[in-house]
Amino acid sequence: MVSTFPNPSSVDLSRIRLAIRSLQPQLVEWRRRLHQQPELGFQEKLTADFVSQKLQEWGIEYKTGIAHTGIVATIKGKGQDSETIQNLKVLAIRADMDALPIQELNEVPYKSQHDGVMHACGHDGHTAIALGTAYHLQQHRQDFSGTVKIIFQPAEESPGGAKPMIEAGVLKNPDVDAIIGLHLWNNLPLGTLGVRAGALMAAVECFNCTILGKGGHGALPHQTVDSVVVAAQIINALQTIVARNVNPIDSAVVTVGELHAGTKRNVIADTARMSASVRYFNPSFKGFFHQRVEQIIAGICQSQGANYDLEYWSLYPPVINDIKIAELVRTVAEEVVETPMGIVPECQTMAAEDMSFFLQEVPGCYFFLGSANPEKDLAYPHHHPRFDFDETALGMGVEMFVRCVEKFLN
């Protein structure tokens, strides 16, 4: 496996407290069990049952069935008497639980047992880290004031479970003051932290377009309106949106990922169908790409005598981290582990995440925790059928969350 960064040297785990280091075997066991039973969005019944079982076993208050399979656990620290509770803060921690429709190619003892479904993005690790955090906090409630709400969210990969969980009230009763979350990240070596204020991940918008031409014989093109030619012109012209309508300082991507047309080489297709995605960091672009995409499609179709049918929708807004909470996470990251690359403050990706909906409601920070280890052949990219990660990152994730709780609430 070729990597774009140096192999991680031995990572110093001495800054991770003994109680969490001792929990590492359990974290691995939980993660591997979840990995064997991956479930798609809003179908995470086995996962939710496992999480609920552990929370009940540890005596943690929780609610299930939120946005179908979501769970929220509540852990109260010291100082919860009636006189002080009104002045105590609430920190939420979010972890996603869903898997992807991918056939796993790894030959490991914990390989997916569900045909065509795989944890290929690390959400099994996120759930295990959240469970480990819940367990530790429950056992050490005297180490923090206030309340921690741990949100186990379904369907991050699509169609999105964050928004329906918010609508169901997971940020209320008690009201959340701030929220944090992490993503295990195989684009960074083990233990490296990607933390930044502002835009971390992109907004994503999608569209489907059908070009309606007029079919006919390939030898008689003058009798037709060639939907393939029209589609080709549209695809090329769409790239000018980023190249000529977006400030070069800003970042944006228009990707036509699907194009379907035609049935035979000598038949001019009457329809061509394309599907595409649009990504950007700057929230001010909301609505802009929709307008420009339709202008381009409409203009080219008119010039070629074709019609079109366009379906355009917004999936997730950009992930925008709060300056103060990002600084809190950064200072915590400096305390947890020493790695060759340390903290990467300008770590960004055009990938999208519905953690963005939580960050629109309350200040917070989403960050990356490096989990790749090329030395162990654990550096395949996310959504790859051989994706896996160095499980040493699990304990690091728990330590990060616990220290953020202690720093924010105390």
N, C-alpha and C positions, 0 to 999 in steps of 0.2 A: 504493500500500500504506500503510495507516494504521498508525502506530507509537505506542506508549505512552511512548516516551522520546525525548529530543532526538537529532537526527542527530549522529553522531560527528564531531567536528572532526578535523582532520588529526592522526593519531596519531604521536607521536614514537617512531621506531624506533631511535634512536641507542643505546639501552641493549642492543639485540640485537647480539651480537658479529658481526663481519664474516664469519666462517666460516659462520654460520647465515643471515645476510642473503644471502650468495652462493649458498646452497643453495635459496633461495626458488623460483627457476624450476623446479628439479627437484621440489620439493614439490608445486607446482601441476600439473606434468606427471603425477606419480604419482597425485595425487588425481583428476585428470580421467580418467585411464585406468581407475581403479577405478570411477569414477562411470558410465562407459560400460558396464561389465560387472557390474552388481549381481547378488547372489545371496542367496537366502533362507537362513534358519538351517539349519546343518549341511549346506548345499549349496555352501559357498564354495570350490569346487575351483579355479576360475580365480584367485580372490583369493589363496588359499593358495599356488598355483603361482607367482604373481607375487612374493609376499613371500619365498618360499623362494629364488627365482631371485636376488633382490637380496641376501639374506643370504649366499648362496653366493658371489656375485660379490665381496662385500666381505670374505670370509674369516671370517665370524662363525659360531660354533658354534650349531647349532640342531637341534631335533627336530620332526618333523611327525606328522600323524595322531593328535594328542591330542584325544580327544572328537571323533572323525571328522575334522574339518578344522582343528583348532587347532594352533598353532605356539608354541614357546617358544624364544627366542634367549638365549644367555648371553654376556655380555661381561665379561671380567676386566680390572680396572685394575692399577695398579702394586702391588708388594708381594705377589706371589702365590707366593712360595717356601714350602716346606713348614713352615718355622719360624713364619711369620707368618699363614698362611692361616686358621688356626683362630680368630684374633682379628679377622678382617676381617668387616665387615657385608655383608649382601645386601639390595639394594633391588629390588623388582619394579615394573614399569610395565605397566599393562594397557590394551589397545586392542581394541575390538570391531570385527568385520568385516562383519556381515550387513546386508542391505537389507530393504525392506518390500514387500508385495504391493500396490503403488500404481502407476498409470499416470502417468508423468511428463508434465507439460504445459509444461515449459520448452522454449523453442526456442533451444538453445545448441549450439555445435559438439560439446560433450561429453555431449549428451543420452543417456540410457539406451538401449542397443541391445537390451535384453531386454524384450519386451512384457509389461506388467503388473507389472514389478519396478523399483524405484527406490531409490536412496539418498536417502531423504527425512528422515533424522535426523542426518546428518553423520558416519556411521561410516566413510565413505570418507576423510574428513578425519582421523579418529582414526588410521586405519591409516597414512595418509601421514605424519602427525606422528610416529608410533612408528617408522616406517622412517627418517625423518630423524634422529630421536634415536639410533637404532641406528648409523647411518652416522657421525654426529658422534662418538659415544662411542668407536667402533672406531678412528677416526682420531686420537683424543686420549686414549688410555688412560692416559697419564702424568699427566693432570689429576685423576684420582680413584683412591682406594684401593678395595679390596673388589670386589664383583661386582654387575652389573646383569642382571636377568632380564626380558626383554620378552615379555609374554604377548599373543599375537594370538588373541583369543577368538571363536569362532563363536556364533551364535544368541542374542544378547542380547535381541532383540525377542521371542523366544519360540521354543521352550519353555525356553531358558536354557542357555548353554554353560559358565557359570562353575563350577557345582557339579560336573559331570562332569570338568572340567579339574582341579579340586581333588582329586577322587577318583582321578584318574590320576597325581597326584603333582607337579603343576607348582610347588607351593610347597616342595618337598623337593629335597634333593641338588643344590645346597646349599640349606639351609633359609632361607627368606625371613624377614627381620627386620621389614620394613615394605613397604607397597605404596601406590602412588599411581596416579591415573588422572584424565583430564579428559573433559569433554563440551563440544564446541562448542555454544554456546547462543544461539539467535536471540531469546531473551527479554532479552538484554543487548546494548548497543551494542559495536561492535568494540573488543577489547582490555580491556574491563572484566572483572574477576575476581570470581567469586562463590565465596567461601571461608568456611566456618564449621565450628566443632567441633560434635559432636553430630549430630542428625538433619538430613540434607540432602534426602533423598528418601524417599518413603513406602513402606511395605509394601503389597503388593497381594494380595488374596484374591479368589476368584471363586466364583460359584455358578450352577448351572442348576436351575430348578424347573419341574416340570410339575404343574399343577393338574388333578386328575381329578374332573370333575363329572358331570353327566348331561344329555345334549343333548335337544333337542326343538324343538317349533314355537314361533316367537316370539310367537304369540297365546295360548299355553298355558304361561306360565312356571311355574305352580304344579305342573306335572308334571316340572319339571327342577331341576337344580342348576347355575346359570349360572356357568361357569368364568371368564367375563370379569368378572362382578361380583366374584367372589372374588379374582381377580387384582388388580383395581383397589383393593380394600380392602387387600390385602397391600402393594401398591406404596406407597400412602399411609402405611400403618402403619410400613413399614421406615424412613421418614424420621424417625420419632420416636426411633430408636436414637441418632442423632447429636444430635437436638434435646433429648432428655430423659434419655438414659442416659450420655452422654459429658460430662465436665467441660468447660465452655465454654473453659477455658484450653487444652485439648488440641484437636487438629484431626483430623477424620475425615470421610470421604465415603462414602455408599452410593449407587451409581448403577445403576439398572435401565436398561440400554442397549437391550435387545431385548424385545419382547412380540409373540407370534404367536398368533392365535386366530381361529376362525371361517372360514366359507366363503361365507356369504350373509347379507344383512341381516335376513331373517326366520327364521333358524335360530339357535337358542341353542347355542353351542359346548359340546361335552362336555369339551374339554381346552383349556388355555391354557398356553403355554410362555414363560418369561421367563429372561433371562440378565443377570447383574449383576456388578459389581465393588465391592470394599470397599477403602478406603485409609486408612492411619493412620501416624503417626510413632512413637507411643509403643509400644515393644516389649511392654509389659505387657498390651496389648490382644490379644495372640496367644491365640486360642481364645474370646475374649469375643464377637466378632461372630458367629462360627459358632453359638454357643449362642443368642444373642438372635434371629438370623435364623430359626432353626428354631422357637423358641418362638412367634414371631409367626405364622409360616406355619401351624404346627400348630394354634394357638389359633383363628385365623380359619377355617381349613378345618373344624375341629370345629364351630364355631358355625354354619357354613353347610351342613353335611352333605356336605362334599367331602373328598377324599383328596389326597395329594400325593406326589411323588417328588422328593427333594432331593439334588443332588450338589454338595458344597462342598469346595474345596481351596485351599491356600495356594500362591501362585506365587513371590513374592520377599519376603524380610524387608526392613525399612527400611534405608536406607543411613546408617550411623552412623559419623561420622568421629572418629578418635582426637584428643584434645586436643593432644598434643605434635606429632603429624605435621601436623595442621591449622595449628598455629602456625608450623611450619617452612615450609609452603606459603605461608602469609600473608606471612611475612617475605620470601620469595623474590619473591612477586607485587609487593611494594612496590619491588623493585629492577629489575623488567623493563620495564614500560611506564608512561607517564603518560597517563591518559585523563581526560575530564571527570568521570566517575563514580567512577574509581579502583577500590577494592575494596568489594564489597557483602557485608558480613559476615552479614547475615540473609537471604541468598538461599536460599529453599527452594521446593520444588515437590512437589505430590502425585503427580507422575509417579514411576514405579518403575524400578529398575535392578538387574540381578543382580550388579553390583559388590559388592552387600551381602554376598554369600556369602564373597568374599575378605576383606572387612572383619570378618567374624565369626571368621576364622581367624588373622589377623595385624593389628596396628595399621596404620592407613593413613588416607589422605585422598582423597576424590573431590571435584573442584571444577569449576566452570563457567568457560569462557572465552568471553566475548562475541564473537559473530561476525556480528551484524546490522549492515547499513549501508543505511538507508532511502534515502540519496542515490543509491545504485546499484540500488534496488529489490530489495535482498537482505535482506528482513526478514519473509518469510513464515514462519509458525510451523512447528514440527516436525511431520512426518507430513502436510504439505500437498503436493498434487501440483506446486506451484510452489516448493517449498522449495529454497533455495540459500543460500550464505553467502559473506561476504567472505573470499577466500583469503589475505588478509594475515594472518589469524589463524593460519595454518599455521606460519609462522616463529616467531610468539609462543609457540605451543604447544611447539615444539622447545626454545626458550630456557628456558621454564618447567621442562620436564622435565630438561634438562641441568643447570640451576642447582640443582634439587632433588637430583639425583644428587651433585653436588659438595658441597653443604651437608650432606647426610646421611652420605655415606661418608667425607669427609675429616675 
